[in-house]
Amino acid sequence: MFPISNAVRLIAAGVAMTAGAAHAAAGDWTVRSGAVWVVPDESTANARGPRADDGTLTGSTVAVDNELQLGLTVSYALTEHLAVELLAATPFTHALHIEGGALDGASLGEVEQLPPTLSLQYHFRPGAQLQPYVGFGLNATLMLDDSVGADARAIGVREISVDDSFGLAGQIGADWLLGGGWLLNADARVIDIDTTASVRMDDGTTRVDVDLDPWVLAIGVGYRF
């Protein structure tokens, strides 16, 4: 008969091995991937140009639709508590339209952007199964492509462009360790994105300052090695 004491020792050894694998240590890499949802909290101000001066845009704002894409993060542990993380993703395509004023509901077009973000994270419980963390860092939102919608063309819009943006980013999240290096992840960020949208028409270019300031929500799986 297999002694109970030996069984207890085997179980204890297995628990110890699992705990050791779960404990984040300096030099560890963690790769996470999953769904990323960008939810802009946009506001517009300081319109200037021909269409601002003639009152066409009075009472109007530029609205930016939400977008869901595949995201990827790679982090490197500096210590058991500190890590550096880079957020990447496939490009996000947002529809733009007018809310309010004489052009209410008009589709402006689409903008495609990529928001790489580098953050320094603090992990509160590196040896636990549930490992919450916070992060603070820098974001570069790169506008890759712009297109004009049918409604905008009908009112004489020839081109739309949105400037790149550089700003701060904060995050809060948690990993749930599954064993064998695998984990589940949930993460929320808020990113400071302040940009300028330029709308070119036959009578000149109208510029509008746009603060996107999106929430970036992610859920997925990861692997630590």
Sine and cosine of phi, psi and omega as CSV:
sin_phi,cos_phi,sin_psi,cos_psi,sin_omega,cos_omega
0.00,0.00,0.67,-0.74,-0.01,-1.00
-0.97,0.25,0.85,-0.53,-0.09,-1.00
-0.87,0.49,0.63,-0.77,0.03,-1.00
-0.88,0.48,-0.59,0.81,-0.02,-1.00
-0.89,0.46,-0.60,0.80,0.04,-1.00
-0.92,0.40,-0.63,0.78,0.03,-1.00
-0.89,0.46,-0.67,0.74,0.02,-1.00
-0.88,0.47,-0.66,0.75,0.00,-1.00
-0.91,0.41,-0.63,0.78,0.03,-1.00
-0.90,0.43,-0.67,0.74,0.03,-1.00
-0.89,0.45,-0.70,0.72,0.01,-1.00
-0.88,0.47,-0.64,0.77,0.01,-1.00
-0.91,0.41,-0.64,0.77,0.02,-1.00
-0.90,0.43,-0.67,0.74,0.04,-1.00
-0.88,0.47,-0.67,0.74,0.00,-1.00
-0.89,0.45,-0.67,0.75,0.01,-1.00
-0.90,0.44,-0.66,0.75,0.02,-1.00
-0.90,0.44,-0.69,0.72,0.01,-1.00
-0.89,0.45,-0.64,0.77,0.01,-1.00
-0.90,0.44,-0.65,0.76,0.01,-1.00
-0.93,0.37,-0.50,0.86,-0.04,-1.00
-0.98,0.19,-0.41,0.91,-0.10,-1.00
-0.95,0.31,0.90,-0.43,0.02,-1.00
-0.92,0.38,0.67,-0.75,-0.01,-1.00
-0.70,-0.72,0.37,-0.93,0.03,-1.00
-0.82,0.57,0.71,-0.71,-0.01,-1.00
0.99,-0.11,-0.17,0.99,0.03,-1.00
-0.94,0.33,0.60,-0.80,0.16,-0.99
-0.94,-0.34,0.62,-0.78,0.08,-1.00
-0.76,-0.65,0.80,-0.60,0.04,-1.00
-0.92,-0.38,0.78,-0.62,0.00,-1.00
-0.81,-0.58,0.60,-0.80,0.02,-1.00
-0.54,-0.84,0.54,-0.84,0.01,-1.00
0.17,-0.99,-0.30,-0.95,-0.02,-1.00
-0.98,0.18,0.71,-0.70,0.05,-1.00
-0.83,-0.56,0.81,-0.59,-0.03,-1.00
-0.92,-0.40,0.87,-0.49,0.02,-1.00
-0.99,-0.15,0.86,-0.50,-0.06,-1.00
-0.87,-0.49,1.00,-0.06,-0.02,-1.00
-0.91,0.41,0.62,-0.79,0.15,-0.99
-0.92,-0.39,0.94,0.34,-0.25,-0.97
-0.99,0.14,0.43,-0.90,0.18,-0.98
-0.53,-0.85,0.49,-0.87,-0.01,-1.00
-0.79,-0.61,0.47,-0.88,-0.03,-1.00
-0.32,-0.95,0.21,-0.98,0.18,-0.98
0.85,0.52,0.75,0.66,0.10,-1.00
-0.93,0.36,0.66,-0.75,-0.01,-1.00
-0.53,-0.85,0.64,-0.77,-0.05,-1.00
0.76,-0.65,-0.06,-1.00,-0.09,-1.00
-0.84,0.54,-0.73,0.69,-0.06,-1.00
-0.96,0.28,-0.39,0.92,0.11,-0.99
-0.97,0.26,-0.62,0.78,-0.07,-1.00
-0.96,0.29,-0.49,0.87,-0.05,-1.00
-1.00,0.02,0.04,1.00,0.07,-1.00
1.00,0.06,0.00,1.00,-0.02,-1.00
-0.86,0.51,-0.60,0.80,-0.08,-1.00
-1.00,-0.09,0.11,0.99,0.01,-1.00
-0.86,0.52,0.81,-0.59,0.00,-1.00
0.98,0.19,0.15,0.99,-0.05,-1.00
-0.97,-0.23,0.49,-0.87,0.17,-0.99
-0.74,-0.67,0.41,-0.91,0.09,-1.00
-1.00,-0.03,0.89,-0.46,0.00,-1.00
-0.99,-0.15,0.62,-0.79,-0.05,-1.00
-0.85,-0.52,0.84,-0.54,-0.06,-1.00
-0.96,0.29,0.39,-0.92,0.10,-0.99
-0.93,0.36,0.31,-0.95,0.02,-1.00
-0.49,-0.87,0.65,-0.76,0.03,-1.00
-0.92,-0.38,0.74,-0.67,-0.01,-1.00
-0.54,-0.84,0.07,-1.00,0.08,-1.00
-1.00,0.07,0.78,-0.63,0.00,-1.00
-0.90,-0.44,0.36,-0.93,0.01,-1.00
-0.59,-0.81,0.73,-0.69,0.13,-0.99
-0.80,-0.60,0.56,-0.83,0.08,-1.00
-0.78,-0.62,0.80,-0.59,0.00,-1.00
-0.79,-0.61,0.48,-0.88,0.00,-1.00
-0.80,-0.60,0.80,-0.60,-0.04,-1.00
-0.99,0.15,0.88,-0.47,0.09,-1.00
-0.98,0.19,-0.64,0.77,0.12,-0.99
-0.63,-0.78,-0.09,-1.00,0.03,-1.00
-0.93,0.37,-0.37,0.93,-0.01,-1.00
-0.97,-0.24,-0.47,0.88,-0.12,-0.99
-0.95,-0.32,0.68,-0.74,0.04,-1.00
-0.59,-0.81,0.45,-0.89,0.11,-0.99
-0.95,-0.32,0.74,-0.67,-0.07,-1.00
-0.78,-0.63,0.64,-0.77,0.11,-0.99
-0.91,-0.42,0.82,-0.58,0.08,-1.00
-1.00,-0.09,0.77,-0.64,0.11,-0.99
-0.73,-0.69,0.17,-0.98,-0.01,-1.00
-0.22,-0.98,0.27,-0.96,0.24,-0.97
-0.94,0.33,0.45,-0.89,-0.09,-1.00
-0.85,0.53,0.60,-0.80,0.05,-1.00
-0.99,-0.14,0.72,-0.70,0.05,-1.00
-0.92,-0.39,0.88,-0.47,-0.04,-1.00
-0.93,-0.37,0.74,-0.67,0.12,-0.99
-0.98,0.18,0.65,-0.76,0.02,-1.00
-0.93,-0.38,0.68,-0.74,0.10,-1.00
-0.50,-0.86,0.24,-0.97,-0.02,-1.00
-1.00,-0.06,0.70,-0.71,0.14,-0.99
-0.87,-0.49,0.79,-0.61,0.03,-1.00
1.00,0.09,0.30,-0.95,0.06,-1.00
0.97,0.23,-0.20,-0.98,-0.07,-1.00
-0.92,0.39,-0.41,0.91,-0.04,-1.00
-0.97,-0.23,0.35,0.94,-0.07,-1.00
-0.79,0.61,0.78,-0.62,0.04,-1.00
1.00,0.00,-0.16,0.99,-0.04,-1.00
-0.94,0.35,0.73,-0.68,0.05,-1.00
-0.99,0.15,0.81,-0.59,0.03,-1.00
-1.00,0.04,-0.55,0.83,-0.05,-1.00
0.61,-0.79,-0.51,-0.86,-0.04,-1.00
-0.69,-0.73,0.43,-0.90,0.11,-0.99
-0.74,-0.68,0.69,-0.73,0.02,-1.00
-0.95,-0.32,0.78,-0.62,-0.07,-1.00
-0.66,-0.75,0.37,-0.93,0.03,-1.00
-0.76,-0.65,0.80,-0.60,-0.14,-0.99
-0.91,-0.42,0.88,0.48,0.02,-1.00
-0.85,0.53,0.68,-0.73,-0.06,-1.00
-0.69,-0.73,0.78,-0.62,0.03,-1.00
-0.95,-0.32,0.82,-0.57,-0.10,-1.00
-0.75,-0.66,0.50,-0.87,0.20,-0.98
-0.98,-0.19,0.83,-0.56,-0.07,-1.00
-0.94,-0.34,0.50,-0.87,0.17,-0.99
-0.88,-0.47,0.85,-0.53,0.00,-1.00
-0.98,-0.19,0.84,-0.54,-0.17,-0.99
-0.98,0.20,-0.58,0.82,-0.14,-0.99
-0.73,-0.68,0.95,0.31,-0.12,-0.99
-0.90,0.44,-0.32,0.95,-0.02,-1.00
-0.98,-0.19,0.03,1.00,-0.09,-1.00
-1.00,-0.10,0.23,-0.97,0.07,-1.00
-0.95,0.31,-0.64,0.77,0.11,-0.99
-0.99,-0.12,0.87,-0.50,-0.12,-0.99
-0.84,-0.54,1.00,-0.03,0.03,-1.00
-0.97,0.23,0.39,-0.92,0.01,-1.00
-0.44,-0.90,0.32,-0.95,0.16,-0.99
-0.79,-0.62,0.38,-0.93,-0.02,-1.00
-0.55,-0.83,0.38,-0.93,0.03,-1.00
-0.55,-0.83,0.70,-0.71,-0.06,-1.00
-0.22,-0.97,-0.37,-0.93,-0.09,-1.00
-0.86,-0.51,0.64,-0.77,0.01,-1.00
-0.87,-0.49,0.63,-0.78,0.17,-0.98
-0.84,-0.54,0.93,-0.36,0.04,-1.00
-0.99,-0.10,0.91,-0.42,-0.09,-1.00
-0.97,-0.24,0.88,-0.48,0.02,-1.00
-0.99,0.10,0.92,-0.39,-0.13,-0.99
-1.00,0.00,-0.57,0.82,-0.09,-1.00
-0.37,-0.93,0.49,-0.87,0.05,-1.00
-0.70,-0.71,0.57,-0.82,0.06,-1.00
-0.63,-0.78,0.49,-0.87,-0.05,-1.00
-0.99,-0.10,0.74,-0.67,0.00,-1.00
-0.99,0.15,0.20,-0.98,-0.06,-1.00
-0.89,0.45,-0.66,0.75,0.01,-1.00
-0.88,0.47,-0.66,0.75,-0.01,-1.00
-0.92,0.40,-0.65,0.76,0.02,-1.00
-0.90,0.44,-0.58,0.82,-0.03,-1.00
-0.91,0.42,-0.44,0.90,0.02,-1.00
-0.98,-0.20,0.23,0.97,0.15,-0.99
0.99,-0.11,0.21,0.98,0.04,-1.00
-0.97,0.26,0.78,-0.62,-0.02,-1.00
-0.98,-0.20,-0.53,0.85,-0.06,-1.00
-0.40,-0.92,0.58,-0.81,0.11,-0.99
-0.81,-0.59,0.73,-0.68,0.09,-1.00
-0.68,-0.74,0.54,-0.84,0.00,-1.00
-0.80,-0.60,0.76,-0.65,-0.05,-1.00
-0.95,0.30,0.47,-0.88,0.16,-0.99
-0.90,0.44,0.32,-0.95,-0.05,-1.00
-0.66,-0.75,0.55,-0.84,0.09,-1.00
-0.76,-0.65,0.79,-0.62,-0.05,-1.00
-0.34,-0.94,-0.09,-1.00,-0.02,-1.00
-1.00,0.00,0.36,-0.93,0.01,-1.00
-0.59,-0.81,0.64,-0.76,0.10,-1.00
-0.83,-0.57,0.45,-0.89,-0.03,-1.00
-0.54,-0.84,0.37,-0.93,0.15,-0.99
-0.61,-0.79,0.66,-0.75,-0.04,-1.00
-0.26,-0.96,-0.08,-1.00,-0.01,-1.00
-0.37,-0.93,0.55,-0.83,0.15,-0.99
-0.95,-0.32,0.66,-0.75,0.11,-0.99
-0.92,-0.40,0.93,-0.36,-0.11,-0.99
-0.97,0.24,0.74,-0.68,-0.02,-1.00
-0.98,-0.20,-0.25,0.97,-0.08,-1.00
0.98,-0.22,0.43,-0.90,0.02,-1.00
0.92,0.39,0.34,0.94,-0.02,-1.00
1.00,-0.03,-0.20,0.98,-0.06,-1.00
-1.00,0.05,0.46,-0.89,-0.01,-1.00
-0.43,-0.90,0.37,-0.93,0.19,-0.98
-0.98,-0.21,0.53,-0.85,-0.06,-1.00
-0.70,-0.72,0.63,-0.78,0.18,-0.98
-0.73,-0.68,0.64,-0.77,-0.18,-0.98
-0.47,-0.88,0.62,-0.79,0.08,-1.00
-0.71,-0.70,0.72,-0.69,0.03,-1.00
-0.79,-0.61,0.43,-0.90,0.24,-0.97
-0.83,-0.56,0.74,-0.67,-0.11,-0.99
-0.84,-0.54,0.72,-0.69,0.05,-1.00
-1.00,0.08,0.97,-0.24,0.01,-1.00
-0.86,-0.50,0.96,-0.29,0.05,-1.00
-0.91,-0.42,0.86,-0.51,-0.09,-1.00
-0.64,-0.77,0.01,-1.00,0.05,-1.00
-0.79,-0.61,0.79,-0.62,0.08,-1.00
-0.99,-0.16,0.75,-0.67,0.00,-1.00
-0.90,-0.43,0.79,-0.61,-0.01,-1.00
-0.89,-0.45,0.92,-0.39,-0.03,-1.00
-0.99,-0.12,0.80,-0.59,0.07,-1.00
-0.81,-0.58,0.04,-1.00,-0.05,-1.00
-0.89,0.46,-0.48,0.88,-0.05,-1.00
-1.00,-0.07,0.16,0.99,0.04,-1.00
0.76,-0.65,-0.10,-1.00,-0.06,-1.00
-0.92,-0.38,0.78,-0.63,0.08,-1.00
-0.97,-0.25,0.74,-0.67,-0.02,-1.00
-0.91,-0.42,0.64,-0.77,-0.01,-1.00
-0.72,-0.69,0.76,-0.65,0.10,-1.00
-0.97,0.25,0.77,-0.64,-0.05,-1.00
-0.82,-0.58,0.84,-0.54,0.13,-0.99
-0.98,-0.20,0.93,-0.37,-0.03,-1.00
-1.00,0.10,-0.73,0.69,0.06,-1.00
0.65,0.76,0.85,0.53,-0.13,-0.99
-0.98,0.19,0.43,-0.90,0.34,-0.94
-1.00,0.09,0.70,-0.72,0.05,-1.00
-0.88,-0.48,0.95,-0.32,-0.11,-0.99
-0.95,-0.30,0.74,-0.68,-0.07,-1.00
-0.70,-0.72,0.56,-0.83,0.14,-0.99
-0.57,-0.82,0.68,-0.73,-0.05,-1.00
-0.06,-1.00,-0.33,-0.94,-0.01,-1.00
-0.85,-0.52,0.31,-0.95,0.01,-1.00
-0.51,-0.86,0.15,-0.99,0.03,-1.00
-0.63,-0.78,0.75,-0.66,0.00,-1.00
-0.94,-0.34,0.72,-0.69,0.01,-1.00
-0.56,-0.83,0.00,0.00,0.00,0.00
